[in-house]
Amino acid sequence: MNCGSDRGRVQYRMLYFFHDRRAVISHGCRKERIVPVAQVDRAIANRREFARNPERHTMRSW
């Protein structure tokens, strides 16, 4: 999944996924007409890595 943001004249897209009912940001990239396959593959790889050890990839600030 993704959500977009506009910063000046360049638009960015944040790719994210859900894990245990929580949204997890995978990474960001420049927005294009469609999400490039390489960016989707990267998000899938990040999701797999996160699923292996969620605690290692989770920031606790409270």
N, C-alpha and C positions, 0 to 999 in steps of 0.2 A: 504494500500500500504506500501511498505517498501523499504529501501535502506540499503546497507551493508557498513561496514567500517572494516578495519583490523588494530588492535592496538597490535603490538607485535605478540604473537602466538594466541591470543584470538580475534575472530571476533565478531563484534557487529552489530545488526540490529536495525534501527530506524523505528518505525511504524508511519505512518502519514496518514492524510486524507485531503481532500479539503473542504474549507468552503468559500463561496462567492469568488471563483476564487483565493483563497490563500491556500498555503500548511500550515498545522498546524501539528507540531510534537506531537504525542500522548505520546510515551515513547520509551525507548530503552531496548533491551534484548540481551543476548548472542545468537549468531547465531548457529542454528542447521540445520539439513537437511531440515526440514519443520518448519514453524511457529507453535508452540504449540497452541492448541485450547484455552487454558487459556489466552495466550497473545493476541489472536484475540479478545476474549471476553472483555479483559481489554481495548483494543483499541476502541471497539464499545461503551463501557461504557463511556470512555473519550470523544468520539465524541458526545454522547448524552448530557453529562454534559456541554461540550463547547457550543453546540447549544442552550442550555437553557439561557445562559448569556455570549455571546462572549466577551463583554467588561471586565468582571471580570477576564477572563482568557487570556487577551491580554496584553503583555508588550509594553509600549510606551517608546522608548528611545530617540526620537527626539523632 
